[in-house]
Structure formats: structure tokens, C-alpha cells
């Protein structure tokens, strides 16, 4: 489990940037989850600008429509291939996602032609989010997108970003859209055109280099930036990422020890220390550290998730499962959508602890829809649980689904 989820606490634009990159490569399912995370983060900020919320809601809805069209197309292909149960699954999901009346009518026409399947498991429920999200018009220009991004910054950063030349604005937009090559070119031009020493252009250029894989260039820029802005939480995270990748774990600890005292006391910096233990494979030290943080800061889902990951890495599956269960309970209790990763780890640690109950089966069935990228693995788990429950027919059926998801070979009921 990477630290991006921890560190992005008050920064929904981090999730937005990740989602934009997924959209760029057509991975709409993953993008949808990241946009939802961005909106959940934004909801925790009482001063959140309405314009930025509308921007995120619009992106999420467009992503949902793209995903619905993909499911519609795949469902139609599965019908032609003689797989009605799989087709219905995707078409029902597409109906949940779309607000396009014409597309919905096309999907309903296909569904109407699918015969009822007597042998479909009754508990094959769909857990896809169906909350109503208004369809927001596309952002009309890069200027509007730039303003929406600036609205998420603090006042000092906002004023600085708006004062920079046009090539910075274009580069900043390109960076947040996932076009890292253009971002590097434009931001480097901006840095040359604005020769007033180290500034916020520096950290955005470093971020673009890092996303493009130019770690050496990013490191040099970040070290210069931190020398001028030693209170930048984001810079510590980015530089830590570079050092983690180089397995320079002692260098990360040394870097974090140089934080100003006011910054060192903050949870995000402490989480960087814990993540460094994890990256170094020092799982017992990480577990001890995260337990100490829970005692210091009180219950916090982010710390608890990190502690569960450390327990799991050491094979302490029951302790990890209990923590994941508590996280799910607190999310449900306060109305926040449960992260599919938490559901996945709860299911996996439960399975590893010998829990092959219907409850865990239904959790995997839900994850099939919430986390389609890992669908083959979920099908295999479902098949195994059915086998352990003595239901050989459903076990074979889902094993066939897993094979189809892995290779594209047709599965037959």
C-alpha cells in the first residue's frame, strides 16, 4: 500500500491527477474510483470552492458515461458469444452508471432479450455506487481548468500561481491532465522566463519530471525547492518517493529528521517515517510505529490501514482482518464510501484466516463490480469458496468466468 492515499489528506487534486491519468489510457473503472476519492476528500473541507466541486463532479459523470459505454459494448459482445449471464451483469452495471436516455434505452433493449437464468446465484448482487451525480458541462477552456486547480491552493500559492507566465499555466494544466511530456517542456520554459530564483514553478516542474520517470532531474529541483521552502509537506513526500525507489531508506530518515519542528509534529510527516519502514521491509518496526501513532493521535482510519498492512506483511492475518473490519465499520457509520482496497484486504485476510462464509463470498461478488481490474482473482476466490462449501456447479461456473477474464476464452454455464 503506497502512501499517496495517506499524504493526499487535504489535497483532492492528487486523486484527480491520478484519475486523469487513468482516463488518458482508457482505464475508466480505476479513474471513477479516484474521482470518487477526490470528492470524498473535498467533502472534508468546509471551505471547498463550489467551482472545483463542479469540475470534479463533471469529470466523474463523464467517466461514468465512458464506463457505461464500455460495459454496453462488452455486454453486447458477450451476448453474441453466448454468455447471457455475464452480459446481463455488465449491462445492468451500465444502466446504473449512465444518465444518457438514448444509451439507457439501447441497454434495456438488449437486457429484454436475455432469458432468465434459473441457475444464477441469488446472492449475485451488484454493489456499484448508484448515487445521482449531476451532469456538468465540460470545462470550456484550459483557463477555467487552471482557475479550478488554483482554487484548491492556499492563498499564498494561489497568488503566486496566477502571477506566473502563460507557459506555466499551460504546463500546470498539462501536468494535471497527465500529459507529462508537454508539462516538462512548458514548465521548463516558464522557469527560464521567470528567472527569480526558486519558486513554485520549481516544484511543479519537479513533479512533471518525476511522473515522467526523470528522477535525477526531479531530485535536484526538489532539493533546491526545499532549501527555500523547508515547510513544504509536498516536497518531502516527492523527495521521499525518489529515495524509496532508489532503496535509499536511511537517506529518507535523514531527510525527515531535518524537518522544522512544527512540520515534524504533523501526522503526514510521521506517516512518511512509517512508510519508510514498510518500503525497507522492516514490518515489525512499522507495526510498532503505527501502533504508537494510534496511541498518540487516537483512532484514525489512515493509521489503522497502515497498521493493518504491516500486520498483513508479517502474516498476522487475523489482526489485520480485525483492523480492516473496524475501518469498514467506521466508514459505514459516518456515511463515507468504503475504499474497495479496504474491502479487498478484509476479504483476503478473512480468507487467509479460514473464513469461507457466505458473507465473504458476497464481499468478493461485490468487488467484481467495484474493482474490475482485479476481476479474474475475485472469480477464482468465489470459485474456491463455492468449492469449499460443496457447491461444485457454481465453483466450476466461476472458474470458467476467471478463465474467460484472464484469456478471453469463452466461458460456458
Secondary structure by P-SEA (a helix, b strand, c coil): cccccccccccaaaaaaaaaaaaaacaaaaaaaaaaaaaaaaaacccccaaaaaaaaaaaaaaaaaaaaaaaaaaaaaaaaccaaaaaaaaaaaaaccccaaaaaaaaaaaaaccccccccccccccccccccccccccccaaaaaaaaaaaccaaaaaaaaaccaaaaaaaaaaaacaaaaaaaaaaaaaaaccccccaaaaaaaaaaaaacaaaaaaaaaaaaaaaccccaaaaaaaaaaaaaacaaaaaaaaaaaccccccccaaaaaaaaaaaaaacaaaaaaaaaaaaaaaccccaaaaaaaaaaaaaacaaaaaaaaaaaaaaaaaaacccccaaaaaaaaaaaaaaccccaaaaaaaaaaacccccaaaaaaaaaaaaaaaacaaaaaaaaaaaaaaaaccccccc
